[in-house]
Amino acid sequence: MSFNIVVLAKQVPDTRNVGKDAMKADGTVNRAALPAIYNPEDLNALEQALRLKSKIGDATVQVLTMGPARAAEIIRESMYRGADGGFLLSGREFAGSDTLATSYALAAAIRKIGKVDLIISGRQAIDGDTAQVGPQVAEKLGLPQITYAEEILDLSNGTITVRRRLERGVEVVKGPLPMVVTVNGSAAPCRPRHAKLTLKYKNAMSVSEQQASSTDYTGNYHTFTIPEWGAADIEHEAQWLGLSGSPTKVKQIENVVFTAKESKQLTGADTEIEALIKELIANHTIG
Amino acid sequence: MNNIFVYLEIEDGIVGDVSLELLTKGRQLADQQQCKLEAVAAGYQLDKIGAQVFPYGVDTLYLADDKRLSPYTTLPHTALLVTLFREEKPQIALMGATSIGRDLGPRVSSALFSGLTADCTSLEIGSYEDKKAGKVYNDLLYQIRPAFGGNIVATIVNPDCRPQMATVREGVMKKEIRDPEYKGKTKKLEVSKYVKDEDFIIEVIERHMEKSKVNLKNSHIIITGGYGMGSAENFKLLYDLANVLGGEVGASRAAVDAGFAEHERQIGQTGVTVRPKLYIACGVSGQIQHIAGMQESAMIISINSDPHAPINTIADYVITGTVEEVIPKMIKYYKKNSK
């Protein structure tokens, strides 16, 4: 029986390249100005999954993502790099989910996927930096977890051995499968797109994307339909989804404003630097 | 009942600074809420923990002493906290935003269905009005944290679920002894009542923990290099200046990402928060994420060839020039003028 790996991946706004137009005048985020990207650490996770797949042979890598219709891009991108396919969890019932409601929905989707031996995700997503969803999914599924993984060292006899990169050190730990592993950004980078796979799957679309598209793909040899699940497709209780399943509420959002100081302007001229140093010594800032 | 709990991180029998900082904040919040401050220690040979934490104003210290609880693994520590929290029903639970706290916190919150806010930069008590439900909640924990890569600051509340959980990074809160003679009670927990044998399923095969070589948090003078330094070689100038002045070298996230400096030198929201007497920013543009981690410095000098670098707006002194030119001069004139 094949070894089934599910990678949890998220499409995120690229908060690392935030320009001046990223914030609107009213202090809210201008999502349109931020390109949507594959969350960087989820790519590290995908790489670990793909390495395991080639090592084991009889293995599948499926990518599960939750988001709006355009998040199908994450599944396609994963397939360009070697994933077998994926599932898009999408729908208005999921809107407003905090990390806990997200993990509830993802856990339900993983149960629907069926026999899963290993769940791998990035440690955290750059739009929230919380690192909560991985462990929360593990708890919901009743599975053990290994966070901060840098490399999967071994997979044999139903156990997994992982090197973890911690803030102040390194740990090698071993535990039984099935397991949830979250991968650090210090892990190996993801392989690039494979040209043949990119050609093969560039028309892979979710049903809603196909409906929105003007091109007729029927009869196209390469068409691959990305399964799209809504709340009705997973076993759930409505109260745990979306806003009602989110114990945290946002009370207030503020734009970050720093109080500007009246700065003294200096040039690099010798006299000015010497005067500054003398002043710092005189007021005991240095020396 | 309904007290404030802090989970203690322990390495080699020593309670981590991040936990002591949380106890300091927890004590303030407990005073405000007129409740007790309680601490939980899970590990092995914990006899000396009490003496370390009671001065911070801990009223009750729970000890779960078992060889198998050290080093930390996820499931046993989770089981312990989940069961203890079900019994004690704390209103607030705090832990460090460390590799342990960020592994443990979400697990506990998921089990208890209680909200958790990661990496808070400020914790306050206040009220919240749920306009839709027409309900006002008093004495909630405001969990204040940057979001969206630091471009906004969000205040998060957990109106209905308890405990209200939050993690905080090391160095963000101040550490302050309440009373060296403070007397709290110790309660020993019977570990087998809280943790099942099956929870010990992760085996730690190897473990190398290093004491941090970089001590940014306690440095009075910090010289920080940004992406504008251009290379790791140019960072040597900063080390030279730091040696002469008796300071430490920090780096912006961009400089760390570019490989100019080690990650442990990173200052800002995803690194260390610092409040030195003197902060010299060299080739640092001043992303919001960086400024948030150093804006409380008593004096800020910015050395930048770009007179319009954002960091200049919060600097006391702006030196427009190149680092290669300015730093050797600073060293020269310091040597000349200091005794």
Boltz contact constraints between the chains, C-beta under 6 A:
constraints:
  - contact:
      token1: [A, 15]
      token2: [B, 148]
      max_distance: 6.0
  - contact:
      token1: [A, 15]
      token2: [B, 149]
      max_distance: 6.0
  - contact:
      token1: [A, 18]
      token2: [B, 149]
      max_distance: 6.0
  - contact:
      token1: [A, 18]
      token2: [B, 151]
      max_distance: 6.0
  - contact:
      token1: [A, 23]
      token2: [B, 151]
      max_distance: 6.0
  - contact:
      token1: [A, 29]
      token2: [B, 148]
      max_distance: 6.0
  - contact:
      token1: [A, 130]
      token2: [B, 118]
      max_distance: 6.0
  - contact:
      token1: [A, 131]
      token2: [B, 102]
      max_distance: 6.0
  - contact:
      token1: [A, 132]
      token2: [B, 106]
      max_distance: 6.0
  - contact:
      token1: [A, 135]
      token2: [B, 106]
      max_distance: 6.0
  - contact:
      token1: [A, 135]
      token2: [B, 107]
      max_distance: 6.0
  - contact:
      token1: [A, 136]
      token2: [B, 106]
      max_distance: 6.0
  - contact:
      token1: [A, 136]
      token2: [B, 110]
      max_distance: 6.0
  - contact:
      token1: [A, 139]
      token2: [B, 107]
      max_distance: 6.0
  - contact:
      token1: [A, 139]
      token2: [B, 110]
      max_distance: 6.0
  - contact:
      token1: [A, 139]
      token2: [B, 111]
      max_distance: 6.0
  - contact:
      token1: [A, 140]
      token2: [B, 110]
      max_distance: 6.0
  - contact:
      token1: [A, 144]
      token2: [B, 75]
      max_distance: 6.0
  - contact:
      token1: [A, 144]
      token2: [B, 201]
      max_distance: 6.0
  - contact:
      token1: [A, 145]
      token2: [B, 74]
      max_distance: 6.0
  - contact:
      token1: [A, 147]
      token2: [B, 103]
      max_distance: 6.0
  - contact:
      token1: [A, 148]
      token2: [B, 99]
      max_distance: 6.0
  - contact:
      token1: [A, 166]
      token2: [B, 99]
      max_distance: 6.0
  - contact:
      token1: [A, 167]
      token2: [B, 99]
      max_distance: 6.0
  - contact:
      token1: [A, 168]
      token2: [B, 209]
      max_distance: 6.0
  - contact:
      token1: [A, 168]
      token2: [B, 210]
      max_distance: 6.0
  - contact:
      token1: [A, 169]
      token2: [B, 208]
      max_distance: 6.0
  - contact:
      token1: [A, 169]
      token2: [B, 209]
      max_distance: 6.0
  - contact:
      token1: [A, 169]
      token2: [B, 210]
      max_distance: 6.0
  - contact:
      token1: [A, 170]
      token2: [B, 208]
      max_distance: 6.0
  - contact:
      token1: [A, 171]
      token2: [B, 207]
      max_distance: 6.0
  - contact:
      token1: [A, 172]
      token2: [B, 205]
      max_distance: 6.0
  - contact:
      token1: [A, 172]
      token2: [B, 206]
      max_distance: 6.0
  - contact:
      token1: [A, 173]
      token2: [B, 202]
      max_distance: 6.0
  - contact:
      token1: [A, 173]
      token2: [B, 204]
      max_distance: 6.0
  - contact:
      token1: [A, 174]
      token2: [B, 203]
      max_distance: 6.0
  - contact:
      token1: [A, 174]
      token2: [B, 205]
      max_distance: 6.0
  - contact:
      token1: [A, 175]
      token2: [B, 201]
      max_distance: 6.0
  - contact:
      token1: [A, 175]
      token2: [B, 202]
      max_distance: 6.0
  - contact:
      token1: [A, 176]
      token2: [B, 201]
      max_distance: 6.0
  - contact:
      token1: [A, 247]
      token2: [B, 114]
      max_distance: 6.0
  - contact:
      token1: [A, 247]
      token2: [B, 115]
      max_distance: 6.0
  - contact:
      token1: [A, 247]
      token2: [B, 158]
      max_distance: 6.0
  - contact:
      token1: [A, 247]
      token2: [B, 161]
      max_distance: 6.0
  - contact:
      token1: [A, 248]
      token2: [B, 115]
      max_distance: 6.0
  - contact:
      token1: [A, 248]
      token2: [B, 156]
      max_distance: 6.0
  - contact:
      token1: [A, 248]
      token2: [B, 158]
      max_distance: 6.0
  - contact:
      token1: [A, 249]
      token2: [B, 157]
      max_distance: 6.0
  - contact:
      token1: [A, 250]
      token2: [B, 154]
      max_distance: 6.0
  - contact:
      token1: [A, 250]
      token2: [B, 156]
      max_distance: 6.0
  - contact:
      token1: [A, 251]
      token2: [B, 128]
      max_distance: 6.0
  - contact:
      token1: [A, 251]
      token2: [B, 155]
      max_distance: 6.0
  - contact:
      token1: [A, 251]
      token2: [B, 157]
      max_distance: 6.0
  - contact:
      token1: [A, 252]
      token2: [B, 155]
      max_distance: 6.0
  - contact:
      token1: [A, 253]
      token2: [B, 152]
      max_distance: 6.0
  - contact:
      token1: [A, 253]
      token2: [B, 154]
      max_distance: 6.0
  - contact:
      token1: [A, 254]
      token2: [B, 153]
      max_distance: 6.0
  - contact:
      token1: [A, 256]
      token2: [B, 153]
      max_distance: 6.0
  - contact:
      token1: [A, 256]
      token2: [B, 288]
      max_distance: 6.0
  - contact:
      token1: [A, 258]
      token2: [B, 291]
      max_distance: 6.0
  - contact:
      token1: [A, 258]
      token2: [B, 314]
      max_distance: 6.0
  - contact:
      token1: [A, 260]
      token2: [B, 313]
      max_distance: 6.0
  - contact:
      token1: [A, 261]
      token2: [B, 314]
      max_distance: 6.0
  - contact:
      token1: [A, 263]
      token2: [B, 315]
      max_distance: 6.0
  - contact:
      token1: [A, 263]
      token2: [B, 318]
      max_distance: 6.0
  - contact:
      token1: [A, 264]
      token2: [B, 317]
      max_distance: 6.0
  - contact:
      token1: [A, 265]
      token2: [B, 318]
      max_distance: 6.0
  - contact:
      token1: [A, 266]
      token2: [B, 319]
      max_distance: 6.0
  - contact:
      token1: [A, 268]
      token2: [B, 321]
      max_distance: 6.0
  - contact:
      token1: [A, 268]
      token2: [B, 325]
      max_distance: 6.0
  - contact:
      token1: [A, 268]
      token2: [B, 326]
      max_distance: 6.0
  - contact:
      token1: [A, 273]
      token2: [B, 329]
      max_distance: 6.0
  - contact:
      token1: [A, 273]
      token2: [B, 330]
      max_distance: 6.0
  - contact:
      token1: [A, 273]
      token2: [B, 333]
      max_distance: 6.0
  - contact:
      token1: [A, 274]
      token2: [B, 333]
      max_distance: 6.0
  - contact:
      token1: [A, 277]
      token2: [B, 333]
      max_distance: 6.0
  - contact:
      token1: [A, 277]
      token2: [B, 334]
      max_distance: 6.0
  - contact:
      token1: [A, 277]
      token2: [B, 337]
      max_distance: 6.0
  - contact:
      token1: [A, 278]
      token2: [B, 337]
      max_distance: 6.0
  - contact:
      token1: [A, 281]
      token2: [B, 337]
      max_distance: 6.0
  - contact:
      token1: [A, 281]
      token2: [B, 338]
      max_distance: 6.0
  - contact:
      token1: [A, 285]
      token2: [B, 277]
      max_distance: 6.0
  - contact:
      token1: [A, 285]
      token2: [B, 278]
      max_distance: 6.0
  - contact:
      token1: [A, 285]
      token2: [B, 299]
      max_distance: 6.0
  - contact:
      token1: [A, 286]
      token2: [B, 245]
      max_distance: 6.0
  - contact:
      token1: [A, 287]
      token2: [B, 338]
      max_distance: 6.0
